[in-house]
Amino acid sequence: MQRVCFLLKVRQDRLAEYRERHAAVWPEMLEALSAAGWHNYSLFLREDGLLVGYLETEDFAAARAAMDGTDVNARWQAEMADFFEALDGAKPDEAMKPLTEVFHLA
């Protein structure tokens, strides 16, 4: 099982709405994530907008590709794109660059 951690930056003026959106993620989006192999997926948001994401999956590249093939993900990414800083034209899920794990206590 791969452990994946990534960082993104939520716009300061959109923090409250970002939290609200994630308090009510579409059921079909949750189903798609599970079906694509995203497990133990968590998002942590700091007050300055730093977003830390964590998930576990058998194969991150395959899990991302599976989500890329869903209509619900395309709709979700389009709606969420304006919440983030420095995407440089990428969708939020394309901007997720995994951090290198340097320690894990098993």
Biotite code that builds the C-alpha atoms (Angstrom):
import biotite.structure as struc

atoms = struc.array([
    struc.Atom([0.000, 0.000, 0.000], chain_id="A", res_id=1, res_name="MET", atom_name="CA", element="C"),
    struc.Atom([1.377, 3.402, -0.988], chain_id="A", res_id=2, res_name="GLN", atom_name="CA", element="C"),
    struc.Atom([1.000, 6.316, 1.411], chain_id="A", res_id=3, res_name="ARG", atom_name="CA", element="C"),
    struc.Atom([0.663, 9.568, -0.514], chain_id="A", res_id=4, res_name="VAL", atom_name="CA", element="C"),
    struc.Atom([0.907, 13.072, 0.926], chain_id="A", res_id=5, res_name="CYS", atom_name="CA", element="C"),
    struc.Atom([0.558, 16.284, -1.092], chain_id="A", res_id=6, res_name="PHE", atom_name="CA", element="C"),
    struc.Atom([0.287, 20.040, -0.571], chain_id="A", res_id=7, res_name="LEU", atom_name="CA", element="C"),
    struc.Atom([-1.918, 22.639, -2.234], chain_id="A", res_id=8, res_name="LEU", atom_name="CA", element="C"),
    struc.Atom([-2.754, 26.242, -1.326], chain_id="A", res_id=9, res_name="LYS", atom_name="CA", element="C"),
    struc.Atom([-6.371, 27.348, -0.871], chain_id="A", res_id=10, res_name="VAL", atom_name="CA", element="C"),
    struc.Atom([-7.080, 31.035, -1.493], chain_id="A", res_id=11, res_name="ARG", atom_name="CA", element="C"),
    struc.Atom([-7.426, 32.929, 1.788], chain_id="A", res_id=12, res_name="GLN", atom_name="CA", element="C"),
    struc.Atom([-10.767, 34.456, 0.755], chain_id="A", res_id=13, res_name="ASP", atom_name="CA", element="C"),
    struc.Atom([-12.245, 31.021, -0.071], chain_id="A", res_id=14, res_name="ARG", atom_name="CA", element="C"),
    struc.Atom([-11.357, 29.073, 3.108], chain_id="A", res_id=15, res_name="LEU", atom_name="CA", element="C"),
    struc.Atom([-14.852, 29.070, 4.622], chain_id="A", res_id=16, res_name="ALA", atom_name="CA", element="C"),
    struc.Atom([-16.496, 27.965, 1.384], chain_id="A", res_id=17, res_name="GLU", atom_name="CA", element="C"),
    struc.Atom([-13.818, 25.297, 0.832], chain_id="A", res_id=18, res_name="TYR", atom_name="CA", element="C"),
    struc.Atom([-14.615, 23.845, 4.263], chain_id="A", res_id=19, res_name="ARG", atom_name="CA", element="C"),
    struc.Atom([-18.349, 23.943, 3.496], chain_id="A", res_id=20, res_name="GLU", atom_name="CA", element="C"),
    struc.Atom([-17.877, 22.125, 0.187], chain_id="A", res_id=21, res_name="ARG", atom_name="CA", element="C"),
    struc.Atom([-15.909, 19.375, 1.888], chain_id="A", res_id=22, res_name="HIS", atom_name="CA", element="C"),
    struc.Atom([-18.491, 19.006, 4.641], chain_id="A", res_id=23, res_name="ALA", atom_name="CA", element="C"),
    struc.Atom([-20.895, 17.921, 1.876], chain_id="A", res_id=24, res_name="ALA", atom_name="CA", element="C"),
    struc.Atom([-18.871, 16.139, -0.825], chain_id="A", res_id=25, res_name="VAL", atom_name="CA", element="C"),
    struc.Atom([-21.168, 14.711, -3.486], chain_id="A", res_id=26, res_name="TRP", atom_name="CA", element="C"),
    struc.Atom([-22.019, 11.063, -2.766], chain_id="A", res_id=27, res_name="PRO", atom_name="CA", element="C"),
    struc.Atom([-21.112, 10.092, -6.342], chain_id="A", res_id=28, res_name="GLU", atom_name="CA", element="C"),
    struc.Atom([-17.663, 11.687, -5.865], chain_id="A", res_id=29, res_name="MET", atom_name="CA", element="C"),
    struc.Atom([-17.113, 9.674, -2.679], chain_id="A", res_id=30, res_name="LEU", atom_name="CA", element="C"),
    struc.Atom([-18.176, 6.507, -4.505], chain_id="A", res_id=31, res_name="GLU", atom_name="CA", element="C"),
    struc.Atom([-15.836, 7.245, -7.421], chain_id="A", res_id=32, res_name="ALA", atom_name="CA", element="C"),
    struc.Atom([-12.861, 7.824, -5.114], chain_id="A", res_id=33, res_name="LEU", atom_name="CA", element="C"),
    struc.Atom([-13.465, 4.537, -3.315], chain_id="A", res_id=34, res_name="SER", atom_name="CA", element="C"),
    struc.Atom([-13.975, 2.633, -6.561], chain_id="A", res_id=35, res_name="ALA", atom_name="CA", element="C"),
    struc.Atom([-10.740, 4.125, -7.962], chain_id="A", res_id=36, res_name="ALA", atom_name="CA", element="C"),
    struc.Atom([-8.744, 2.856, -4.990], chain_id="A", res_id=37, res_name="GLY", atom_name="CA", element="C"),
    struc.Atom([-8.418, 5.991, -2.840], chain_id="A", res_id=38, res_name="TRP", atom_name="CA", element="C"),
    struc.Atom([-8.450, 4.810, 0.788], chain_id="A", res_id=39, res_name="HIS", atom_name="CA", element="C"),
    struc.Atom([-8.006, 6.557, 4.122], chain_id="A", res_id=40, res_name="ASN", atom_name="CA", element="C"),
    struc.Atom([-8.159, 9.878, 2.253], chain_id="A", res_id=41, res_name="TYR", atom_name="CA", element="C"),
    struc.Atom([-7.915, 12.968, 4.468], chain_id="A", res_id=42, res_name="SER", atom_name="CA", element="C"),
    struc.Atom([-7.504, 16.693, 3.916], chain_id="A", res_id=43, res_name="LEU", atom_name="CA", element="C"),
    struc.Atom([-6.097, 19.033, 6.552], chain_id="A", res_id=44, res_name="PHE", atom_name="CA", element="C"),
    struc.Atom([-6.435, 22.814, 6.161], chain_id="A", res_id=45, res_name="LEU", atom_name="CA", element="C"),
    struc.Atom([-4.343, 25.400, 7.981], chain_id="A", res_id=46, res_name="ARG", atom_name="CA", element="C"),
    struc.Atom([-5.683, 28.924, 8.569], chain_id="A", res_id=47, res_name="GLU", atom_name="CA", element="C"),
    struc.Atom([-3.248, 30.411, 6.035], chain_id="A", res_id=48, res_name="ASP", atom_name="CA", element="C"),
    struc.Atom([-4.690, 28.142, 3.316], chain_id="A", res_id=49, res_name="GLY", atom_name="CA", element="C"),
    struc.Atom([-2.052, 25.402, 3.325], chain_id="A", res_id=50, res_name="LEU", atom_name="CA", element="C"),
    struc.Atom([-3.851, 22.186, 2.440], chain_id="A", res_id=51, res_name="LEU", atom_name="CA", element="C"),
    struc.Atom([-2.262, 18.843, 3.285], chain_id="A", res_id=52, res_name="VAL", atom_name="CA", element="C"),
    struc.Atom([-3.765, 15.783, 1.666], chain_id="A", res_id=53, res_name="GLY", atom_name="CA", element="C"),
    struc.Atom([-3.101, 12.176, 2.616], chain_id="A", res_id=54, res_name="TYR", atom_name="CA", element="C"),
    struc.Atom([-4.332, 8.936, 1.095], chain_id="A", res_id=55, res_name="LEU", atom_name="CA", element="C"),
    struc.Atom([-3.428, 5.295, 0.806], chain_id="A", res_id=56, res_name="GLU", atom_name="CA", element="C"),
    struc.Atom([-3.684, 3.327, -2.423], chain_id="A", res_id=57, res_name="THR", atom_name="CA", element="C"),
    struc.Atom([-2.231, 0.297, -4.125], chain_id="A", res_id=58, res_name="GLU", atom_name="CA", element="C"),
    struc.Atom([-1.041, 2.348, -7.111], chain_id="A", res_id=59, res_name="ASP", atom_name="CA", element="C"),
    struc.Atom([-1.314, 6.145, -7.081], chain_id="A", res_id=60, res_name="PHE", atom_name="CA", element="C"),
    struc.Atom([-0.844, 6.538, -10.841], chain_id="A", res_id=61, res_name="ALA", atom_name="CA", element="C"),
    struc.Atom([-3.625, 4.013, -11.484], chain_id="A", res_id=62, res_name="ALA", atom_name="CA", element="C"),
    struc.Atom([-5.894, 5.601, -8.860], chain_id="A", res_id=63, res_name="ALA", atom_name="CA", element="C"),
    struc.Atom([-5.431, 9.035, -10.464], chain_id="A", res_id=64, res_name="ARG", atom_name="CA", element="C"),
    struc.Atom([-6.030, 7.624, -13.935], chain_id="A", res_id=65, res_name="ALA", atom_name="CA", element="C"),
    struc.Atom([-9.220, 5.916, -12.765], chain_id="A", res_id=66, res_name="ALA", atom_name="CA", element="C"),
    struc.Atom([-10.522, 9.230, -11.409], chain_id="A", res_id=67, res_name="MET", atom_name="CA", element="C"),
    struc.Atom([-9.531, 11.050, -14.606], chain_id="A", res_id=68, res_name="ASP", atom_name="CA", element="C"),
    struc.Atom([-11.909, 8.752, -16.461], chain_id="A", res_id=69, res_name="GLY", atom_name="CA", element="C"),
    struc.Atom([-14.974, 9.767, -14.461], chain_id="A", res_id=70, res_name="THR", atom_name="CA", element="C"),
    struc.Atom([-17.459, 12.490, -15.302], chain_id="A", res_id=71, res_name="ASP", atom_name="CA", element="C"),
    struc.Atom([-18.024, 13.306, -11.636], chain_id="A", res_id=72, res_name="VAL", atom_name="CA", element="C"),
    struc.Atom([-14.321, 14.058, -11.151], chain_id="A", res_id=73, res_name="ASN", atom_name="CA", element="C"),
    struc.Atom([-14.292, 16.370, -14.175], chain_id="A", res_id=74, res_name="ALA", atom_name="CA", element="C"),
    struc.Atom([-17.253, 18.282, -12.723], chain_id="A", res_id=75, res_name="ARG", atom_name="CA", element="C"),
    struc.Atom([-15.730, 18.404, -9.209], chain_id="A", res_id=76, res_name="TRP", atom_name="CA", element="C"),
    struc.Atom([-12.330, 19.593, -10.450], chain_id="A", res_id=77, res_name="GLN", atom_name="CA", element="C"),
    struc.Atom([-13.953, 22.310, -12.566], chain_id="A", res_id=78, res_name="ALA", atom_name="CA", element="C"),
    struc.Atom([-15.913, 23.584, -9.570], chain_id="A", res_id=79, res_name="GLU", atom_name="CA", element="C"),
    struc.Atom([-12.938, 23.445, -7.192], chain_id="A", res_id=80, res_name="MET", atom_name="CA", element="C"),
    struc.Atom([-10.238, 24.979, -9.434], chain_id="A", res_id=81, res_name="ALA", atom_name="CA", element="C"),
    struc.Atom([-10.962, 28.581, -8.397], chain_id="A", res_id=82, res_name="ASP", atom_name="CA", element="C"),
    struc.Atom([-10.366, 27.733, -4.739], chain_id="A", res_id=83, res_name="PHE", atom_name="CA", element="C"),
    struc.Atom([-6.625, 27.236, -5.250], chain_id="A", res_id=84, res_name="PHE", atom_name="CA", element="C"),
    struc.Atom([-3.570, 29.417, -5.757], chain_id="A", res_id=85, res_name="GLU", atom_name="CA", element="C"),
    struc.Atom([-0.793, 28.693, -8.255], chain_id="A", res_id=86, res_name="ALA", atom_name="CA", element="C"),
    struc.Atom([-2.350, 25.924, -10.321], chain_id="A", res_id=87, res_name="LEU", atom_name="CA", element="C"),
    struc.Atom([-0.841, 27.394, -13.506], chain_id="A", res_id=88, res_name="ASP", atom_name="CA", element="C"),
    struc.Atom([-3.717, 26.132, -15.630], chain_id="A", res_id=89, res_name="GLY", atom_name="CA", element="C"),
    struc.Atom([-3.759, 22.627, -14.136], chain_id="A", res_id=90, res_name="ALA", atom_name="CA", element="C"),
    struc.Atom([-6.779, 21.041, -12.486], chain_id="A", res_id=91, res_name="LYS", atom_name="CA", element="C"),
    struc.Atom([-6.384, 20.670, -8.705], chain_id="A", res_id=92, res_name="PRO", atom_name="CA", element="C"),
    struc.Atom([-5.916, 16.912, -8.952], chain_id="A", res_id=93, res_name="ASP", atom_name="CA", element="C"),
    struc.Atom([-3.200, 17.415, -11.588], chain_id="A", res_id=94, res_name="GLU", atom_name="CA", element="C"),
    struc.Atom([-1.357, 19.818, -9.269], chain_id="A", res_id=95, res_name="ALA", atom_name="CA", element="C"),
    struc.Atom([-1.142, 17.208, -6.494], chain_id="A", res_id=96, res_name="MET", atom_name="CA", element="C"),
    struc.Atom([2.555, 16.350, -6.448], chain_id="A", res_id=97, res_name="LYS", atom_name="CA", element="C"),
    struc.Atom([3.342, 13.657, -3.868], chain_id="A", res_id=98, res_name="PRO", atom_name="CA", element="C"),
    struc.Atom([5.898, 14.516, -1.222], chain_id="A", res_id=99, res_name="LEU", atom_name="CA", element="C"),
    struc.Atom([8.786, 12.121, -0.657], chain_id="A", res_id=100, res_name="THR", atom_name="CA", element="C"),
    struc.Atom([8.300, 10.032, 2.453], chain_id="A", res_id=101, res_name="GLU", atom_name="CA", element="C"),
    struc.Atom([11.417, 10.132, 4.627], chain_id="A", res_id=102, res_name="VAL", atom_name="CA", element="C"),
    struc.Atom([10.148, 8.341, 7.734], chain_id="A", res_id=103, res_name="PHE", atom_name="CA", element="C"),
    struc.Atom([7.319, 6.009, 8.726], chain_id="A", res_id=104, res_name="HIS", atom_name="CA", element="C"),
    struc.Atom([6.757, 4.382, 12.129], chain_id="A", res_id=105, res_name="LEU", atom_name="CA", element="C"),
    struc.Atom([5.071, 1.074, 11.407], chain_id="A", res_id=106, res_name="ALA", atom_name="CA", element="C"),
])
